[in-house]
Each structure stands twice: as C-alpha cells, then as structure tokens.
Amino acid sequence: MSKTMRAMILEAVGRPLHEAEVPEPRPGEGQLLVRVRACGVCRTDLHIVDGELSHPKLPLILGHQIAGEVFEVGDGVVGFSIGDRVGVPWLGSTCGHCHYCRSNRENLCEKAIFTGYQRDGGYAEYTVADARYCFLLPGAMSDLEVAPLLCAGLIGYRCYRLTGPGERLGLYGFGSAAHLLTQLANHQGRQVFAFTRPGDEAKQAFALELGAEWAGGSDELPPEPLDAAILFAPVGSLVPAALRAVARGGVVVCGGIHMSDIPSFPYRLLWGERVLRSVANLTRSDGEEFLRLAPEVPIRSRVTPFPLGEANAALAALRGGDIEGAAVLVIG
C-alpha cells in the first residue's frame, strides 16, 4: 500500500485551498524527497491563487520557501545525504543549455520550472525537488527563521545587489523581503527609508525598530533624495512615486513577479540617468551567496507561524497586510 501525506490543495483558481490526504511523492533520478519542516507563505502564492500568474499546474500544492530535511535520495544525486537540512526555492529547474543558462542568467530561462507553480511545493508534509536546485541550509538558523530567506530573502537579495553601492535605499512595501534586507543594509552601512501603506503606523514602527532611518507612507517623499529604491509592493502607481524619490543617477528596481499597471508619468521623472528595471526569479549563485551571508549579519526573520491546516488563514492575513515580517506554515 502506498504511503499518504497531508497537503493543502489548490483545485481551481480563485478557490480556497482544501486539506487532503494525497499519495506521498517518490523521488526520481536526480531528485530528493524532502520532509517539509516549514514553508514560507509568499505574495506569489496569492498571485497564483488569484489567477494573476496564468496556467498553474492544477491541482497544485503551493509553496516555494521550503525548509526541511532529506528523507530519501534518488539515483544519481551527489552532494546530499539523508538527514541533511535543505532549502527548496522558487527556481525548480532550468534547461541548462539555452543562451540565458549559458550566460549565468538561468533566472531568465524560458523553459524554467518553478516550485509551487508548475510543480508541487511545500504546503505539504513531503515534497520532491531537483537536487541541483536545492540549498544546504545554515545550521545557525531554525527552520522557521530560514524559510522566508528562500524567496523573500533570495529574490530580495537579487534586487538589493542591482541597486548598486548607493548609501540611501528606499524600500516600498515593508513585508517579508524588506524586513530581511533592512538588516543586511544596516550591516553594510546603508541607510534604509521604509515606505508602507499610508497610515500604517504599526509597520512604520516595525521598520524603525529594525533600524530604518525613516519610515512613512508611500504617498510621502523621504526627507532626502534616495540613491536607489526597491518596490516589493505590487502596485504600479508606486513606480513614478519611487522615481520622484530618487536622485539623478538613482535606480528603481521592481522586485515582484506581478504588478498592477504602471500609470503614465512625465519623462522628467526618468531623465537625469535614472534607471528603472525589473528582477525576475533568482539564480543558484544568488542563493548560495545570500545563504552564506545571512548568518554573518546575522539576519533574524520575524515570523508569524501557522499550522499547515490554516494555510488559508495565512494567505488571508498576508493579503490584508496583517503580517509583521513573514508568515510561515509549520509542518508536522
């Protein structure tokens, strides 16, 4: 008789997840069977549920910020053993031979497969992952602490690197990614200016507690021009707001996988060699670099835990902006 496991299943776009007993997956060649200990809840999960990311695998187990341990090793796997603590990120696999993969830009591979979107993820007791795209996790961080690093941290770090060396950094949307990057920026001697929903005094106080130089509403200008800004809030109207806030030569990075339409804005906001760019996905080198760096800072995740069966409540809290830091499902 095949083994079963508990999982939260998305059967159709726009519908709540439902808890079910499903067959436990088996690892194929080059794969790991991972016992999930914790799985972060990401805004990308909401974009999938809401249909803003098209054509997900259905039925689907969401979740791409997976912290767990290797339970079984498939044929041909090297570098992992049973019992190793591993992280499974958003980038699940790539083709390995296209122009992007061969030029260290595997994040842009047109044949990439993504965890918790085109293959089942971590809202479950077990998951299967391509071993080549998994990370060994730092021992100094608990499963709950490290789970948000596997998307909010990794893709946030890619955004952060692309802002350049400027001293004054604006973060629009003070959620999971921003609260991690604030700690890194402080460690590296940069000043953080945090932008929240107008009137969200609790998030602004949280930002100041973590070391932000200033915190205010996204409808405000910072007290001094910024060298760079990252947009984590998926709100297109924040693009001209951020361009208005950065100085000449400043960089604005859009860090989300989905964003509402960007309104028209006068060319003078872009002029002065300001740069507007997006970030797509992550590379394995991003992950390896950030996971080495995180314990050195050290980065501490502020986490609100939810049992696996309360995944819908976690998604609702994230949608409502009620999470301070990151929401994480505790499995087991």
QUIJOBEL-V363218 format. One record per residue. N is the residue number from 1. PHI is phi in degrees with one decimal (999 if undefined). Layout:
n->N phi->PHI
n->N phi->PHI
//
This chain:
n->1 phi->999
n->2 phi->-72.5
n->3 phi->-77.4
n->4 phi->-121.8
n->5 phi->-145.6
n->6 phi->-83.0
n->7 phi->-153.3
n->8 phi->-101.5
n->9 phi->-112.0
n->10 phi->-96.3
n->11 phi->-89.1
n->12 phi->-151.5
n->13 phi->-58.5
n->14 phi->85.9
n->15 phi->-104.4
n->16 phi->-63.6
n->17 phi->-71.3
n->18 phi->-128.1
n->19 phi->-81.8
n->20 phi->-150.9
n->21 phi->-95.4
n->22 phi->-127.4
n->23 phi->-60.9
n->24 phi->-68.4
n->25 phi->-69.8
n->26 phi->-115.6
n->27 phi->-78.6
n->28 phi->-94.1
n->29 phi->-60.6
n->30 phi->78.3
n->31 phi->-113.8
n->32 phi->-114.6
n->33 phi->-94.3
n->34 phi->-110.6
n->35 phi->-80.6
n->36 phi->-77.6
n->37 phi->-101.7
n->38 phi->-153.7
n->39 phi->-142.1
n->40 phi->-68.5
n->41 phi->-104.2
n->42 phi->-116.9
n->43 phi->-61.6
n->44 phi->-59.4
n->45 phi->-59.6
n->46 phi->-64.5
n->47 phi->-62.0
n->48 phi->-70.2
n->49 phi->-59.5
n->50 phi->-82.3
n->51 phi->81.4
n->52 phi->-78.6
n->53 phi->-107.8
n->54 phi->-81.8
n->55 phi->55.5
n->56 phi->-69.4
n->57 phi->-61.0
n->58 phi->-133.8
n->59 phi->-64.1
n->60 phi->-135.5
n->61 phi->-98.8
n->62 phi->-69.7
n->63 phi->109.8
n->64 phi->-137.9
n->65 phi->-123.9
n->66 phi->-103.3
n->67 phi->-113.5
n->68 phi->-162.4
n->69 phi->-134.1
n->70 phi->-68.7
n->71 phi->-103.0
n->72 phi->-153.6
n->73 phi->-113.8
n->74 phi->-76.1
n->75 phi->-59.5
n->76 phi->84.2
n->77 phi->-78.7
n->78 phi->-124.6
n->79 phi->91.8
n->80 phi->-134.3
n->81 phi->-132.6
n->82 phi->-57.1
n->83 phi->97.4
n->84 phi->-63.1
n->85 phi->-80.8
n->86 phi->-133.6
n->87 phi->-115.6
n->88 phi->-115.3
n->89 phi->-97.9
n->90 phi->-60.4
n->91 phi->-74.6
n->92 phi->-92.5
n->93 phi->-172.6
n->94 phi->-137.8
n->95 phi->-73.7
n->96 phi->84.9
n->97 phi->-134.0
n->98 phi->-76.7
n->99 phi->-56.4
n->100 phi->-68.1
n->101 phi->-63.0
n->102 phi->-79.1
n->103 phi->-116.6
n->104 phi->60.9
n->105 phi->-127.7
n->106 phi->-62.9
n->107 phi->-62.6
n->108 phi->-102.9
n->109 phi->-55.7
n->110 phi->-74.9
n->111 phi->-109.6
n->112 phi->-63.5
n->113 phi->-116.3
n->114 phi->-114.7
n->115 phi->-68.7
n->116 phi->70.8
n->117 phi->-141.0
n->118 phi->-105.5
n->119 phi->-142.2
n->120 phi->-60.0
n->121 phi->-114.7
n->122 phi->-105.9
n->123 phi->-79.4
n->124 phi->-164.3
n->125 phi->-77.3
n->126 phi->-140.6
n->127 phi->-146.7
n->128 phi->-109.8
n->129 phi->-142.6
n->130 phi->-66.9
n->131 phi->-59.8
n->132 phi->-66.7
n->133 phi->-111.8
n->134 phi->-97.3
n->135 phi->-121.4
n->136 phi->-70.8
n->137 phi->-96.3
n->138 phi->-64.7
n->139 phi->-70.8
n->140 phi->-77.7
n->141 phi->-115.3
n->142 phi->-72.3
n->143 phi->-58.7
n->144 phi->-62.6
n->145 phi->-68.9
n->146 phi->-83.8
n->147 phi->-54.2
n->148 phi->-64.3
n->149 phi->-67.3
n->150 phi->-81.7
n->151 phi->-142.9
n->152 phi->-53.7
n->153 phi->-74.9
n->154 phi->-70.2
n->155 phi->-72.9
n->156 phi->-59.3
n->157 phi->-65.9
n->158 phi->-61.4
n->159 phi->-58.8
n->160 phi->-59.4
n->161 phi->-61.4
n->162 phi->-80.8
n->163 phi->-79.9
n->164 phi->84.3
n->165 phi->-92.1
n->166 phi->-57.2
n->167 phi->-83.3
n->168 phi->-103.8
n->169 phi->-117.6
n->170 phi->-97.4
n->171 phi->-122.2
n->172 phi->-98.8
n->173 phi->94.7
n->174 phi->-101.1
n->175 phi->-115.7
n->176 phi->-60.9
n->177 phi->-65.6
n->178 phi->-64.2
n->179 phi->-71.2
n->180 phi->-76.1
n->181 phi->-70.2
n->182 phi->-58.5
n->183 phi->-66.4
n->184 phi->-66.1
n->185 phi->-61.6
n->186 phi->-60.2
n->187 phi->-60.1
n->188 phi->-95.1
n->189 phi->81.8
n->190 phi->-97.7
n->191 phi->-95.9
n->192 phi->-108.6
n->193 phi->-117.8
n->194 phi->-100.5
n->195 phi->-117.6
n->196 phi->-120.9
n->197 phi->-56.7
n->198 phi->-52.7
n->199 phi->84.4
n->200 phi->-83.2
n->201 phi->-67.3
n->202 phi->-65.6
n->203 phi->-67.0
n->204 phi->-65.8
n->205 phi->-64.9
n->206 phi->-61.6
n->207 phi->-62.0
n->208 phi->-65.7
n->209 phi->-60.1
n->210 phi->-82.3
n->211 phi->112.0
n->212 phi->-62.6
n->213 phi->-69.8
n->214 phi->-154.2
n->215 phi->-142.7
n->216 phi->-161.5
n->217 phi->-77.5
n->218 phi->-69.9
n->219 phi->-90.4
n->220 phi->-106.6
n->221 phi->-91.7
n->222 phi->-69.2
n->223 phi->-68.0
n->224 phi->-147.8
n->225 phi->-60.9
n->226 phi->-91.7
n->227 phi->-84.1
n->228 phi->-161.1
n->229 phi->-146.6
n->230 phi->-118.8
n->231 phi->-102.1
n->232 phi->-98.5
n->233 phi->-71.4
n->234 phi->-83.4
n->235 phi->-119.2
n->236 phi->-60.0
n->237 phi->-66.9
n->238 phi->-76.6
n->239 phi->-62.9
n->240 phi->-63.9
n->241 phi->-63.0
n->242 phi->-69.8
n->243 phi->-61.3
n->244 phi->-66.2
n->245 phi->-85.2
n->246 phi->-91.3
n->247 phi->-77.1
n->248 phi->-54.6
n->249 phi->79.7
n->250 phi->-74.5
n->251 phi->-119.4
n->252 phi->-116.3
n->253 phi->-112.8
n->254 phi->-93.4
n->255 phi->-96.7
n->256 phi->-88.6
n->257 phi->-84.6
n->258 phi->-143.3
n->259 phi->-148.8
n->260 phi->-64.9
n->261 phi->-59.2
n->262 phi->-86.1
n->263 phi->-71.9
n->264 phi->-64.5
n->265 phi->-148.5
n->266 phi->-68.1
n->267 phi->-58.1
n->268 phi->-59.2
n->269 phi->-70.6
n->270 phi->-92.9
n->271 phi->-60.0
n->272 phi->84.8
n->273 phi->59.7
n->274 phi->-71.0
n->275 phi->-121.7
n->276 phi->-120.2
n->277 phi->-147.1
n->278 phi->-110.3
n->279 phi->-122.8
n->280 phi->-120.7
n->281 phi->62.8
n->282 phi->-155.1
n->283 phi->-110.6
n->284 phi->-64.1
n->285 phi->-67.2
n->286 phi->-56.5
n->287 phi->-64.4
n->288 phi->-62.1
n->289 phi->-65.8
n->290 phi->-68.4
n->291 phi->-70.1
n->292 phi->-74.8
n->293 phi->-76.6
n->294 phi->-55.0
n->295 phi->-69.7
n->296 phi->-74.1
n->297 phi->-61.9
n->298 phi->-84.1
n->299 phi->-85.1
n->300 phi->-117.2
n->301 phi->-78.2
n->302 phi->-91.3
n->303 phi->-123.4
n->304 phi->-108.2
n->305 phi->-85.3
n->306 phi->-133.9
n->307 phi->-64.2
n->308 phi->-51.7
n->309 phi->-66.7
n->310 phi->-105.8
n->311 phi->-60.5
n->312 phi->-64.2
n->313 phi->-66.1
n->314 phi->-64.3
n->315 phi->-64.0
n->316 phi->-65.1
n->317 phi->-65.4
n->318 phi->-65.6
n->319 phi->-60.6
n->320 phi->-82.3
n->321 phi->73.5
n->322 phi->-94.0
n->323 phi->-98.3
n->324 phi->-94.3
n->325 phi->90.0
n->326 phi->-127.8
n->327 phi->-96.0
n->328 phi->-136.7
n->329 phi->-82.4
n->330 phi->-98.5
n->331 phi->-103.3
n->332 phi->100.5
//
